[in-house]
Amino acid sequence: MVSLAGPKERARRLVRPPTLRTGEDATASRLELFFDLAYVLVAIELADTFYGDLTWRGAATFAALFVALWLSWVGFTLYANRFDTDDVVLRLAKLTATLGVAGCAAAASGATTSFSTPFVVCFLLTRLVLLALHVRAWRHVEQARPTVAVYLGATAVSATLWAVSLAVGGSARWVLWAVAVAVDVAAPVVATWRGDRTPLHVEHLPERFGLFVILVLGEAVGGAATGVHDAGWAGPSVAVGVAGFVLAAALWWNYFDITAWHSETELKEHDERDSETEGAAADERHDLFVYGHLPLTLGVVMAGVGIEELVLHPGGLLPSAGAWVLVGGIALYVVGSALVLGGTRRTWRAAWPWPTATLPVVVLAALPTHRSALLLVGALAAVCVVLAVVGTLRPAPPAAR
């Protein structure tokens, strides 16, 4: 006689209600990596559109859409950090959201013009999926309900605003988008302010953000490669492309050997200290770690756009729009690194003088008038290499207790 225990057990493995998983080992799943690719595709499309409109309007549109999509990614990342069970329900939900993000990529080039409605519909799909996931977590994880309620309410309001924006046009639509994004920004901060007692997984969180940084660094390398290709491998363009690659490599070095390593170490030590006090609420460390990655990743993508423009026009008059995009991107990267380091250690000594003192040097590099993109990109690459060396040799400041 065939036992029914086997099919029942398989069914239980296929559908597993969410549980709080912060007390177990966890790494990024293959589904999360697949999910990230869709967001990186959006970033590439937004960067390409920005490259075609290197104006203040183009910069504002690029930044606003990047922030909206980045916050969407953060919402799913924080949910998975706490409640990922990798069951069929979660997989289907994440794959549906991935489809929505891919749709956003397809509409990104005209997100504020001809493809605005498809963009909203696809983005709204991701909001509704995340809303359903939070409803599921609220139902099954009773101890997490106070925290989940914050995210559930914020996601519901955000989804409603995106849906209402379909019925209006012009500036009213952009205002609704801006308010929806502001709501998404506020959710983690409000959860912390209310004494969030649903901890984040401090091994999974840095890994997820590190993987996203790697993917956007590909945009910086891609900017150099695309520029060399489009310039027909002309000698001056190749030289600038090599300098651009060195710059991207230095950004990678700075992030993973310094910013990521020190911040992850501090988060783990802080988590161990708090584990000795049962029920300890989260503080601002996690919020600053998360939000510090916004200017950091935005800056990396901007740097890629600037590198591509300068590789393609190595002898143009500088400072140019491409030069300022590159410099602005590096400056945002430094600001993001400072927020992550200073925030996770709860002391700004962790970000001074490294890397904050670099900001004036980065900005001043773009001021002289000349016709050598190699001089500018090479100088910025040298600054970032020095930044990596100094940061590697500099001992970490004592953690704030």
Secondary structure, 3 states (H helix, E strand, C coil): CCCCHHHHHHHHHHCCCCCCCCCCCCCCCHHHHHHHHHHHHHHHHHHHHHHCCCCHHHHHHHHHHHHHHHHHHHHHHHHHHHHCCCCHHHHHHHHHHHHHHHHHHHHHHHCCCCCHHHHHHHHHHHHHHHHHHHHHHHHHCHHHHHHHHHHHHHHHHHHHHHHHHCCCCCHHHHHHHHHHHHHHHHHHHHHHHCCCCCCCCCCHHHHHHHHHHHHHHHHHHHHHHHHHHHCCCCHHHHHHHHHHHHHHHHHHHHHHHHHHHHHHHHHHHHHHHHHCCCCCCCCHHHHHHHHHHHHHHHHHHHHHHHHHHHHHCCCCCECCHHHHHHHHHHHHHHHHHHHHHHHHHCCHHHHCCCCCCHHHHHHHCCCCCECCHHHHHHHHHHHHHHHHHHHHHCCCCCCCC
